[in-house]
Amino acid sequence: MKKIVIKPFITEKTYALAAKGWYTFMVALDARKKEIGREIARLYKVTVTGVKTTRVHGKVRRTGAKQQPVGKPDWKKAFVRLGSGQRIEAFEAVEGEKK
């Protein structure tokens, strides 16, 4: 069984989106929207009402003494909307740290 949801993606922007009901996750490149929705619903025991996805291209960095270019891998970002009144606890931990 392949791993669909890799981890929650938490930044200042995604924290602001979470306040509006959209939660952001890093997912497998070959994951489909229906698979993502089912997996989030199973993992966090919530009702998923919408899923949007986007592919993020990896950046090329220069590293080491000779400044050799190293490419970061591409990855996929999923925005998940939940039913009214539902929340995901992983994004609530950030709220406690900000206060």
A tleap script that builds the chain and sets N, CA, C and O, in Angstrom:
source leaprc.protein.ff14SB
mol = sequence {
  NMET LYS LYS ILE VAL ILE LYS PRO PHE ILE
  THR GLU LYS THR TYR ALA LEU ALA ALA LYS
  GLY TRP TYR THR PHE MET VAL ALA LEU ASP
  ALA ARG LYS LYS GLU ILE GLY ARG GLU ILE
  ALA ARG LEU TYR LYS VAL THR VAL THR GLY
  VAL LYS THR THR ARG VAL HIE GLY LYS VAL
  ARG ARG THR GLY ALA LYS GLN GLN PRO VAL
  GLY LYS PRO ASP TRP LYS LYS ALA PHE VAL
  ARG LEU GLY SER GLY GLN ARG ILE GLU ALA
  PHE GLU ALA VAL GLU GLY GLU LYS CLYS
}
set mol.1.N position { 0.842 -1.183 0.000 }
set mol.1.CA position { 0.000 0.000 0.000 }
set mol.1.C position { 0.886 1.243 0.000 }
set mol.1.O position { 1.789 1.372 0.826 }
set mol.2.N position { 0.622 2.144 -0.922 }
set mol.2.CA position { 1.455 3.341 -1.022 }
set mol.2.C position { 1.005 4.401 -0.014 }
set mol.2.O position { -0.151 4.428 0.410 }
set mol.3.N position { 1.929 5.252 0.350 }
set mol.3.CA position { 1.634 6.341 1.277 }
set mol.3.C position { 1.136 7.535 0.467 }
set mol.3.O position { 1.857 8.054 -0.385 }
set mol.4.N position { -0.094 7.968 0.732 }
set mol.4.CA position { -0.684 9.067 -0.033 }
set mol.4.C position { -0.375 10.403 0.608 }
set mol.4.O position { 0.147 11.303 -0.050 }
set mol.5.N position { -0.694 10.544 1.898 }
set mol.5.CA position { -0.455 11.798 2.622 }
set mol.5.C position { 0.895 11.686 3.310 }
set mol.5.O position { 1.101 10.808 4.148 }
set mol.6.N position { 1.814 12.577 2.955 }
set mol.6.CA position { 3.160 12.519 3.529 }
set mol.6.C position { 3.200 13.231 4.878 }
set mol.6.O position { 3.617 12.644 5.877 }
set mol.7.N position { 2.764 14.506 4.914 }
set mol.7.CA position { 2.746 15.250 6.175 }
set mol.7.C position { 1.930 16.527 6.006 }
set mol.7.O position { 1.718 16.986 4.884 }
set mol.8.N position { 1.468 17.107 7.128 }
set mol.8.CA position { 0.831 18.426 7.041 }
set mol.8.C position { 1.868 19.465 6.645 }
set mol.8.O position { 3.021 19.388 7.069 }
set mol.9.N position { 1.468 20.424 5.843 }
set mol.9.CA position { 2.376 21.472 5.385 }
set mol.9.C position { 1.983 22.757 6.109 }
set mol.9.O position { 0.982 23.388 5.769 }
set mol.10.N position { 2.781 23.141 7.114 }
set mol.10.CA position { 2.425 24.266 7.975 }
set mol.10.C position { 3.408 25.409 7.786 }
set mol.10.O position { 4.597 25.278 8.075 }
set mol.11.N position { 2.890 26.541 7.294 }
set mol.11.CA position { 3.638 27.787 7.176 }
set mol.11.C position { 2.711 28.903 7.645 }
set mol.11.O position { 1.576 28.638 8.042 }
set mol.12.N position { 3.177 30.132 7.605 }
set mol.12.CA position { 2.315 31.250 7.993 }
set mol.12.C position { 1.119 31.375 7.049 }
set mol.12.O position { 0.002 31.647 7.490 }
set mol.13.N position { 1.352 31.177 5.763 }
set mol.13.CA position { 0.253 31.274 4.793 }
set mol.13.C position { -0.755 30.146 4.977 }
set mol.13.O position { -1.963 30.382 4.947 }
set mol.14.N position { -0.270 28.924 5.165 }
set mol.14.CA position { -1.201 27.812 5.323 }
set mol.14.C position { -1.924 27.880 6.666 }
set mol.14.O position { -3.039 27.374 6.796 }
set mol.15.N position { -1.304 28.496 7.653 }
set mol.15.CA position { -1.983 28.702 8.930 }
set mol.15.C position { -3.166 29.660 8.746 }
set mol.15.O position { -4.229 29.449 9.331 }
set mol.16.N position { -2.986 30.710 7.938 }
set mol.16.CA position { -4.072 31.647 7.647 }
set mol.16.C position { -5.180 30.948 6.860 }
set mol.16.O position { -6.360 31.219 7.085 }
set mol.17.N position { -4.817 30.051 5.938 }
set mol.17.CA position { -5.816 29.288 5.191 }
set mol.17.C position { -6.582 28.337 6.109 }
set mol.17.O position { -7.781 28.126 5.927 }
set mol.18.N position { -5.892 27.767 7.091 }
set mol.18.CA position { -6.552 26.851 8.032 }
set mol.18.C position { -7.622 27.578 8.833 }
set mol.18.O position { -8.640 26.983 9.188 }
set mol.19.N position { -7.408 28.845 9.118 }
set mol.19.CA position { -8.415 29.630 9.837 }
set mol.19.C position { -9.672 29.804 8.984 }
set mol.19.O position { -10.762 30.011 9.519 }
set mol.20.N position { -9.524 29.720 7.647 }
set mol.20.CA position { -10.663 29.843 6.738 }
set mol.20.C position { -11.268 28.490 6.368 }
set mol.20.O position { -12.245 28.433 5.623 }
set mol.21.N position { -10.691 27.395 6.886 }
set mol.21.CA position { -11.241 26.067 6.633 }
set mol.21.C position { -10.504 25.241 5.601 }
set mol.21.O position { -10.941 24.131 5.297 }
set mol.22.N position { -9.397 25.733 5.044 }
set mol.22.CA position { -8.586 24.983 4.076 }
set mol.22.C position { -7.311 24.505 4.763 }
set mol.22.O position { -6.555 25.318 5.296 }
set mol.23.N position { -7.065 23.209 4.756 }
set mol.23.CA position { -5.886 22.619 5.382 }
set mol.23.C position { -4.957 22.105 4.291 }
set mol.23.O position { -5.422 21.562 3.289 }
set mol.24.N position { -3.646 22.272 4.475 }
set mol.24.CA position { -2.670 21.993 3.437 }
set mol.24.C position { -1.789 20.807 3.826 }
set mol.24.O position { -1.337 20.704 4.966 }
set mol.25.N position { -1.548 19.904 2.855 }
set mol.25.CA position { -0.748 18.704 3.094 }
set mol.25.C position { 0.203 18.470 1.935 }
set mol.25.O position { -0.089 18.828 0.794 }
set mol.26.N position { 1.364 17.856 2.242 }
set mol.26.CA position { 2.247 17.337 1.207 }
set mol.26.C position { 1.752 15.932 0.901 }
set mol.26.O position { 1.546 15.132 1.813 }
set mol.27.N position { 1.559 15.627 -0.385 }
set mol.27.CA position { 1.035 14.319 -0.777 }
set mol.27.C position { 1.921 13.716 -1.862 }
set mol.27.O position { 2.784 14.393 -2.422 }
set mol.28.N position { 1.696 12.436 -2.151 }
set mol.28.CA position { 2.455 11.737 -3.189 }
set mol.28.C position { 2.151 12.347 -4.549 }
set mol.28.O position { 1.037 12.810 -4.792 }
set mol.29.N position { 3.141 12.346 -5.434 }
set mol.29.CA position { 2.981 12.951 -6.764 }
set mol.29.C position { 1.885 12.275 -7.585 }
set mol.29.O position { 1.217 12.933 -8.383 }
set mol.30.N position { 1.695 10.982 -7.399 }
set mol.30.CA position { 0.705 10.272 -8.208 }
set mol.30.C position { -0.651 10.135 -7.516 }
set mol.30.O position { -1.512 9.405 -8.007 }
set mol.31.N position { -0.862 10.819 -6.388 }
set mol.31.CA position { -2.127 10.735 -5.656 }
set mol.31.C position { -3.219 11.525 -6.376 }
set mol.31.O position { -2.979 12.623 -6.879 }
set mol.32.N position { -4.417 10.951 -6.416 }
set mol.32.CA position { -5.562 11.624 -7.029 }
set mol.32.C position { -6.403 12.289 -5.943 }
set mol.32.O position { -6.285 11.955 -4.764 }
set mol.33.N position { -7.254 13.235 -6.349 }
set mol.33.CA position { -8.040 14.010 -5.392 }
set mol.33.C position { -8.942 13.136 -4.534 }
set mol.33.O position { -9.023 13.347 -3.324 }
set mol.34.N position { -9.620 12.162 -5.128 }
set mol.34.CA position { -10.503 11.286 -4.359 }
set mol.34.C position { -9.717 10.462 -3.346 }
set mol.34.O position { -10.170 10.267 -2.218 }
set mol.35.N position { -8.534 9.975 -3.744 }
set mol.35.CA position { -7.682 9.220 -2.819 }
set mol.35.C position { -7.242 10.102 -1.651 }
set mol.35.O position { -7.241 9.666 -0.500 }
set mol.36.N position { -6.872 11.333 -1.956 }
set mol.36.CA position { -6.421 12.261 -0.920 }
set mol.36.C position { -7.557 12.531 0.063 }
set mol.36.O position { -7.351 12.497 1.276 }
set mol.37.N position { -8.743 12.795 -0.452 }
set mol.37.CA position { -9.892 13.059 0.398 }
set mol.37.C position { -10.216 11.893 1.315 }
set mol.37.O position { -10.469 12.086 2.504 }
set mol.38.N position { -10.210 10.673 0.763 }
set mol.38.CA position { -10.484 9.479 1.577 }
set mol.38.C position { -9.433 9.285 2.656 }
set mol.38.O position { -9.756 8.934 3.791 }
set mol.39.N position { -8.170 9.513 2.299 }
set mol.39.CA position { -7.080 9.297 3.258 }
set mol.39.C position { -7.114 10.324 4.397 }
set mol.39.O position { -6.903 9.967 5.556 }
set mol.40.N position { -7.378 11.596 4.074 }
set mol.40.CA position { -7.483 12.630 5.114 }
set mol.40.C position { -8.661 12.320 6.028 }
set mol.40.O position { -8.549 12.455 7.247 }
set mol.41.N position { -9.791 11.906 5.454 }
set mol.41.CA position { -10.971 11.562 6.254 }
set mol.41.C position { -10.670 10.388 7.188 }
set mol.41.O position { -11.119 10.373 8.334 }
set mol.42.N position { -9.912 9.409 6.699 }
set mol.42.CA position { -9.577 8.240 7.520 }
set mol.42.C position { -8.572 8.593 8.626 }
set mol.42.O position { -8.730 8.173 9.772 }
set mol.43.N position { -7.545 9.364 8.271 }
set mol.43.CA position { -6.491 9.686 9.237 }
set mol.43.C position { -6.976 10.602 10.361 }
set mol.43.O position { -6.657 10.378 11.529 }
set mol.44.N position { -7.745 11.632 10.007 }
set mol.44.CA position { -8.128 12.653 10.983 }
set mol.44.C position { -9.588 12.561 11.422 }
set mol.44.O position { -10.043 13.365 12.235 }
set mol.45.N position { -10.331 11.576 10.881 }
set mol.45.CA position { -11.736 11.357 11.254 }
set mol.45.C position { -12.582 12.623 11.083 }
set mol.45.O position { -13.256 13.071 12.011 }
set mol.46.N position { -12.525 13.185 9.872 }
set mol.46.CA position { -13.279 14.386 9.507 }
set mol.46.C position { -14.016 14.125 8.195 }
set mol.46.O position { -13.794 13.103 7.545 }
set mol.47.N position { -14.886 15.046 7.812 }
set mol.47.CA position { -15.589 14.971 6.538 }
set mol.47.C position { -14.949 15.947 5.562 }
set mol.47.O position { -14.925 17.152 5.812 }
set mol.48.N position { -14.434 15.437 4.461 }
set mol.48.CA position { -13.785 16.270 3.445 }
set mol.48.C position { -14.830 16.689 2.419 }
set mol.48.O position { -15.518 15.846 1.842 }
set mol.49.N position { -14.948 18.017 2.192 }
set mol.49.CA position { -15.930 18.515 1.229 }
set mol.49.C position { -15.292 18.977 -0.078 }
set mol.49.O position { -15.997 19.127 -1.076 }
set mol.50.N position { -13.979 19.206 -0.101 }
set mol.50.CA position { -13.322 19.646 -1.327 }
set mol.50.C position { -11.826 19.440 -1.270 }
set mol.50.O position { -11.217 19.517 -0.203 }
set mol.51.N position { -11.230 19.175 -2.433 }
set mol.51.CA position { -9.780 18.989 -2.528 }
set mol.51.C position { -9.280 19.732 -3.762 }
set mol.51.O position { -9.828 19.577 -4.853 }
set mol.52.N position { -8.238 20.538 -3.582 }
set mol.52.CA position { -7.537 21.188 -4.690 }
set mol.52.C position { -6.084 20.758 -4.607 }
set mol.52.O position { -5.544 20.620 -3.510 }
set mol.53.N position { -5.442 20.545 -5.748 }
set mol.53.CA position { -4.045 20.124 -5.747 }
set mol.53.C position { -3.218 20.991 -6.681 }
set mol.53.O position { -3.737 21.598 -7.619 }
set mol.54.N position { -1.927 21.036 -6.405 }
set mol.54.CA position { -0.984 21.727 -7.275 }
set mol.54.C position { 0.371 21.042 -7.160 }
set mol.54.O position { 0.745 20.542 -6.099 }
set mol.55.N position { 1.095 21.027 -8.266 }
set mol.55.CA position { 2.451 20.462 -8.265 }
set mol.55.C position { 3.440 21.588 -8.022 }
set mol.55.O position { 3.333 22.666 -8.607 }
set mol.56.N position { 4.397 21.325 -7.158 }
set mol.56.CA position { 5.434 22.304 -6.832 }
set mol.56.C position { 6.739 21.769 -7.402 }
set mol.56.O position { 7.153 20.657 -7.073 }
set mol.57.N position { 7.381 22.546 -8.245 }
set mol.57.CA position { 8.627 22.122 -8.870 }
set mol.57.C position { 9.800 22.360 -7.922 }
set mol.57.O position { 9.887 23.404 -7.275 }
set mol.58.N position { 10.699 21.381 -7.848 }
set mol.58.CA position { 11.862 21.484 -6.980 }
set mol.58.C position { 12.853 22.509 -7.492 }
set mol.58.O position { 13.020 22.692 -8.698 }
set mol.59.N position { 13.498 23.166 -6.561 }
set mol.59.CA position { 14.464 24.202 -6.925 }
set mol.59.C position { 15.854 23.606 -7.095 }
set mol.59.O position { 16.147 22.532 -6.571 }
set mol.60.N position { 16.704 24.307 -7.827 }
set mol.60.CA position { 18.096 23.906 -7.986 }
set mol.60.C position { 18.932 24.775 -7.058 }
set mol.60.O position { 18.882 26.004 -7.125 }
set mol.61.N position { 19.691 24.130 -6.201 }
set mol.61.CA position { 20.561 24.827 -5.240 }
set mol.61.C position { 22.012 24.528 -5.577 }
set mol.61.O position { 22.318 23.498 -6.178 }
set mol.62.N position { 22.903 25.431 -5.187 }
set mol.62.CA position { 24.331 25.209 -5.359 }
set mol.62.C position { 24.924 24.981 -3.978 }
set mol.62.O position { 24.719 25.779 -3.063 }
set mol.63.N position { 25.660 23.884 -3.834 }
set mol.63.CA position { 26.167 23.520 -2.525 }
set mol.63.C position { 27.586 22.955 -2.614 }
set mol.63.O position { 28.022 22.512 -3.676 }
set mol.64.N position { 28.292 22.978 -1.499 }
set mol.64.CA position { 29.633 22.410 -1.428 }
set mol.64.C position { 30.714 23.403 -1.794 }
set mol.64.O position { 30.435 24.546 -2.153 }
set mol.65.N position { 31.963 22.947 -1.697 }
set mol.65.CA position { 33.110 23.805 -1.973 }
set mol.65.C position { 33.171 24.201 -3.450 }
set mol.65.O position { 33.599 25.307 -3.781 }
set mol.66.N position { 32.747 23.309 -4.329 }
set mol.66.CA position { 32.780 23.596 -5.762 }
set mol.66.C position { 31.465 24.170 -6.268 }
set mol.66.O position { 31.313 24.404 -7.468 }
set mol.67.N position { 30.512 24.401 -5.370 }
set mol.67.CA position { 29.210 24.970 -5.721 }
set mol.67.C position { 28.513 24.164 -6.818 }
set mol.67.O position { 28.035 24.714 -7.810 }
set mol.68.N position { 28.470 22.861 -6.614 }
set mol.68.CA position { 27.803 21.964 -7.551 }
set mol.68.C position { 26.289 22.147 -7.452 }
set mol.68.O position { 25.765 22.241 -6.342 }
set mol.69.N position { 25.577 22.200 -8.563 }
set mol.69.CA position { 24.108 22.317 -8.507 }
set mol.69.C position { 23.469 20.996 -8.055 }
set mol.69.O position { 23.819 19.922 -8.541 }
set mol.70.N position { 22.540 21.102 -7.129 }
set mol.70.CA position { 21.808 19.951 -6.618 }
set mol.70.C position { 20.328 20.255 -6.761 }
set mol.70.O position { 19.860 21.292 -6.291 }
set mol.71.N position { 19.589 19.368 -7.403 }
set mol.71.CA position { 18.165 19.594 -7.623 }
set mol.71.C position { 17.323 18.994 -6.512 }
set mol.71.O position { 17.508 17.832 -6.148 }
set mol.72.N position { 16.401 19.777 -5.974 }
set mol.72.CA position { 15.434 19.278 -5.005 }
set mol.72.C position { 14.298 18.610 -5.779 }
set mol.72.O position { 13.980 19.044 -6.886 }
set mol.73.N position { 13.684 17.577 -5.229 }
set mol.73.CA position { 12.638 16.871 -5.981 }
set mol.73.C position { 11.341 17.666 -6.083 }
set mol.73.O position { 11.055 18.526 -5.250 }
set mol.74.N position { 10.555 17.360 -7.130 }
set mol.74.CA position { 9.215 17.928 -7.261 }
set mol.74.C position { 8.315 17.284 -6.213 }
set mol.74.O position { 8.573 16.164 -5.772 }
set mol.75.N position { 7.258 17.992 -5.815 }
set mol.75.CA position { 6.306 17.438 -4.854 }
set mol.75.C position { 4.930 18.011 -5.127 }
set mol.75.O position { 4.783 18.940 -5.922 }
set mol.76.N position { 3.921 17.456 -4.467 }
set mol.76.CA position { 2.541 17.855 -4.711 }
set mol.76.C position { 1.928 18.377 -3.421 }
set mol.76.O position { 2.118 17.807 -2.347 }
set mol.77.N position { 1.183 19.480 -3.551 }
set mol.77.CA position { 0.523 20.116 -2.414 }
set mol.77.C position { -0.980 19.950 -2.588 }
set mol.77.O position { -1.509 20.159 -3.680 }
set mol.78.N position { -1.676 19.568 -1.500 }
set mol.78.CA position { -3.122 19.396 -1.548 }
set mol.78.C position { -3.778 20.326 -0.535 }
set mol.78.O position { -3.376 20.378 0.627 }
set mol.79.N position { -4.792 21.060 -0.986 }
set mol.79.CA position { -5.595 21.911 -0.117 }
set mol.79.C position { -6.914 21.171 0.120 }
set mol.79.O position { -7.619 20.823 -0.828 }
set mol.80.N position { -7.237 20.935 1.388 }
set mol.80.CA position { -8.408 20.143 1.738 }
set mol.80.C position { -9.379 21.006 2.528 }
set mol.80.O position { -8.998 21.641 3.511 }
set mol.81.N position { -10.648 21.027 2.090 }
set mol.81.CA position { -11.695 21.769 2.804 }
set mol.81.C position { -12.523 20.769 3.593 }
set mol.81.O position { -12.899 19.714 3.082 }
set mol.82.N position { -12.804 21.116 4.856 }
set mol.82.CA position { -13.553 20.230 5.743 }
set mol.82.C position { -14.985 20.700 5.892 }
set mol.82.O position { -15.329 21.826 5.532 }
set mol.83.N position { -15.824 19.809 6.435 }
set mol.83.CA position { -17.201 20.160 6.732 }
set mol.83.C position { -17.257 21.235 7.803 }
set mol.83.O position { -16.276 21.455 8.514 }
set mol.84.N position { -18.390 21.903 7.924 }
set mol.84.CA position { -18.512 23.018 8.864 }
set mol.84.C position { -18.329 22.541 10.300 }
set mol.84.O position { -18.858 21.504 10.699 }
set mol.85.N position { -17.571 23.317 11.065 }
set mol.85.CA position { -17.333 23.024 12.476 }
set mol.85.C position { -16.249 21.997 12.738 }
set mol.85.O position { -16.013 21.657 13.898 }
set mol.86.N position { -15.579 21.488 11.715 }
set mol.86.CA position { -14.536 20.484 11.913 }
set mol.86.C position { -13.159 21.118 11.812 }
set mol.86.O position { -12.951 22.089 11.085 }
set mol.87.N position { -12.224 20.545 12.562 }
set mol.87.CA position { -10.854 21.044 12.579 }
set mol.87.C position { -9.882 19.881 12.621 }
set mol.87.O position { -10.252 18.761 12.972 }
set mol.88.N position { -8.633 20.156 12.259 }
set mol.88.CA position { -7.562 19.168 12.344 }
set mol.88.C position { -6.590 19.636 13.412 }
set mol.88.O position { -6.121 20.774 13.376 }
set mol.89.N position { -6.285 18.762 14.363 }
set mol.89.CA position { -5.485 19.132 15.527 }
set mol.89.C position { -4.055 19.517 15.187 }
set mol.89.O position { -3.454 20.316 15.905 }
set mol.90.N position { -3.493 18.977 14.120 }
set mol.90.CA position { -2.110 19.304 13.745 }
set mol.90.C position { -1.945 20.798 13.488 }
set mol.90.O position { -0.877 21.354 13.743 }
set mol.91.N position { -2.984 21.449 12.990 }
set mol.91.CA position { -2.926 22.877 12.710 }
set mol.91.C position { -3.300 23.706 13.943 }
set mol.91.O position { -3.040 24.909 13.974 }
set mol.92.N position { -3.900 23.089 14.945 }
set mol.92.CA position { -4.250 23.784 16.181 }
set mol.92.C position { -3.021 23.985 17.060 }
set mol.92.O position { -2.970 24.950 17.823 }
set mol.93.N position { -2.043 23.114 16.975 }
set mol.93.CA position { -0.823 23.226 17.772 }
set mol.93.C position { -0.095 24.530 17.442 }
set mol.93.O position { 0.487 25.157 18.327 }
set mol.94.N position { -0.124 24.932 16.191 }
set mol.94.CA position { 0.525 26.172 15.768 }
set mol.94.C position { -0.168 27.355 16.396 }
set mol.94.O position { 0.487 28.328 16.769 }
set mol.95.N position { -1.485 27.293 16.522 }
set mol.95.CA position { -2.232 28.393 17.110 }
set mol.95.C position { -1.813 28.633 18.557 }
set mol.95.O position { -1.702 29.783 18.984 }
set mol.96.N position { -1.580 27.572 19.310 }
set mol.96.CA position { -1.150 27.689 20.698 }
set mol.96.C position { 0.233 28.312 20.820 }
set mol.96.O position { 0.495 29.046 21.772 }
set mol.97.N position { 1.126 28.028 19.865 }
set mol.97.CA position { 2.475 28.584 19.899 }
set mol.97.C position { 2.472 30.076 19.598 }
set mol.97.O position { 3.295 30.809 20.144 }
set mol.98.N position { 1.569 30.542 18.745 }
set mol.98.CA position { 1.548 31.942 18.350 }
set mol.98.C position { 1.057 32.851 19.476 }
set mol.98.O position { 1.440 34.019 19.540 }
set mol.99.N position { 0.202 32.315 20.376 }
set mol.99.CA position { -0.363 33.155 21.431 }
set mol.99.C position { 0.606 33.446 22.524 }
set mol.99.O position { 0.267 34.143 23.480 }
savepdb mol mol.pdb
quit
